[in-house]
Amino acid sequence: MSTTVPLLQTRHLGVRFGGLQALDSIDLEVQAGEIFGLLGPNGAGKTTLFNLISGVTPASSGEVLWRGGAIHGMDANRIARLGIARTFQNLRLFQSLSCRDNVLVGLHRHARLSWPAALLGTPLARRHHRQLLERAQGLLELLEIGHLGDQLAAGLSYGDRRRLEIARALANTPELLLLDEPAAGMNPTEKEELRHLIRSLRNRFDLTVLIIEHHVPLMLGLCDRLAVLNFGRRIALGTPDAVRNDPAVIEAYLGGQP
Amino acid sequence: MDSLLIDASLLQQMLIGALLGLSVYLPLRCGQLSLATPGFYAIGGTLAALLSTRVAALGGAEPVYPLSSVLLEMLLAAGLAGGLAVGIGRVVLRLRGVYLAIATIALVEILRVTTLNQESLGGAVGIFGIPQPFLDPEGYALFTLIALALVSWLCDRLERQRLGRAMEAIREDELAAACQGIDTDRTKLVAFVLSAVVAAITGVISAHFLNSWNARLGNFDASITTLAFVVFGGSRTWAGPVLGGLTLTALPELLRPIGDLRLIVFGLVILVGPLLLPQGLITPERLQRLVRLVRRIPPLAPRSEGP
């Protein structure tokens, strides 16, 4: 595409679970500012790819480059502190914490304060804490759950939980946001709202978004570029139009011609 | 003093119980079931017993053991236990759940058996004649109360800031916590070390109060008892283990009039407590409700003092 260093790049990335080659030699380049989609049938390896990028699962082969520097093999917390935040397909909120506290945990890398000051509750520490609370409230409001700050995460509706997870991920002020099936369980209206939300978040925070979603029309309408995975291999890559007409994609989704 | 239900001696033991409860609570706040507290308690106690009986310079010539020496012992015990906890924690904190519990029980047993077989550490007989910094139990109770207030205050501050939130996040979901940029290994280690330090300084106080120290004071039974403090009181905020430690230490003594039946009643309380209150007596939500309730009362006070 361009000559600049891609924000995120994978080279020959692969992972084996016992006898299963879950991902096989995946090459991807995600440019800064892109909304990049990952499509593919169940079990294609999309979430596994997220796990490799975010450091949750170690790669068996190949490399992950962040701004040209290798990050594979780093712990998940170090990768998060580089500015890569993610949500989870099966929602991993801190259930018995309030929504506000969930977002405050997301603000972890910004809550920098010397511990004596924090311990003694100096005026500086109190101001710092107030700022954190304001940021958390701002993020909750951005995701339209500002009124739920005191509620426990466990008591939220499904859609609100998805929103809270996005708010928590944004609290990290990531450069790259990995969204794993954010529209799962949403009705068509909510999906349409989500599409606008992701676009507006991208513009507002200068985000790069890597998104997994099964809802093909949503993905075609939202993404700048798409990659399609099947059985751990990348079978297509390109703009929504190119991917839509790719014979390999049609075969993966609808089966081969007799 | 005799007419009171709780005398200073019992109060002292209750306060010790509360401190040990806090020591178990700290790792549990990040979901780490560590039963090492009695081990570090024994390290503190043994160190205090050895230093105060063998190092003449600490005791001076006075009949009352100087308080500054006790504070010095606490400092040394905290350093020793904290240092050991860093080394041990790096290894055992790789384990999770019940495996961590078993590893820490093993640690407690190793320390106990070592002390038991090492004449220089007191051996099977123990160490007697530990000098007294206070002449009456009231003095001890006051000193321990100050220590408990300080540790509770520190825990309260901790809970309100970054480290405390990170600990809770790890308890809720370790993987998700790591993905928020929390160094989970380091956070768990910090909690483990803090737990060891609290247990060790408690051991120092206890050694002087008990006047003698032996290997049986830090054993597997103590692991379970201190864990019961937290399970009964609640493991989500510092007030839980404090209340649990106070009540469960006092209960067997208060029930003494009913004879051996007290053991059954005590067992019932420990059994029924978690059944009725799975989160323990005190949860942050209940505490908030209580605070709101108390805040509603004060307006009455100025009115009654009015002209």
Chai-1 contact restraints between the chains, C-beta under 6 A:
chainA,res_idxA,chainB,res_idxB,connection_type,confidence,min_distance_angstrom,max_distance_angstrom,comment,restraint_id
A,A76,B,A178,contact,1.0,0.0,6.0,A-B,restraint_1
A,A76,B,C179,contact,1.0,0.0,6.0,A-B,restraint_2
A,N77,B,A178,contact,1.0,0.0,6.0,A-B,restraint_3
A,N77,B,G181,contact,1.0,0.0,6.0,A-B,restraint_4
A,N77,B,I182,contact,1.0,0.0,6.0,A-B,restraint_5
A,N77,B,D183,contact,1.0,0.0,6.0,A-B,restraint_6
A,A80,B,C179,contact,1.0,0.0,6.0,A-B,restraint_7
A,A80,B,G181,contact,1.0,0.0,6.0,A-B,restraint_8
A,R81,B,G181,contact,1.0,0.0,6.0,A-B,restraint_9
A,R86,B,C179,contact,1.0,0.0,6.0,A-B,restraint_10
A,R92,B,D173,contact,1.0,0.0,6.0,A-B,restraint_11
A,R92,B,A176,contact,1.0,0.0,6.0,A-B,restraint_12
A,F94,B,A169,contact,1.0,0.0,6.0,A-B,restraint_13
A,F94,B,E172,contact,1.0,0.0,6.0,A-B,restraint_14
A,Q95,B,E172,contact,1.0,0.0,6.0,A-B,restraint_15
A,L104,B,R165,contact,1.0,0.0,6.0,A-B,restraint_16
A,V105,B,R165,contact,1.0,0.0,6.0,A-B,restraint_17
A,V105,B,A169,contact,1.0,0.0,6.0,A-B,restraint_18
A,V105,B,Q180,contact,1.0,0.0,6.0,A-B,restraint_19
A,G106,B,Q180,contact,1.0,0.0,6.0,A-B,restraint_20
A,H108,B,Q180,contact,1.0,0.0,6.0,A-B,restraint_21
A,H108,B,G181,contact,1.0,0.0,6.0,A-B,restraint_22
A,H108,B,I182,contact,1.0,0.0,6.0,A-B,restraint_23
A,R109,B,G181,contact,1.0,0.0,6.0,A-B,restraint_24
A,A111,B,R162,contact,1.0,0.0,6.0,A-B,restraint_25
A,A118,B,Q161,contact,1.0,0.0,6.0,A-B,restraint_26
A,L119,B,R157,contact,1.0,0.0,6.0,A-B,restraint_27
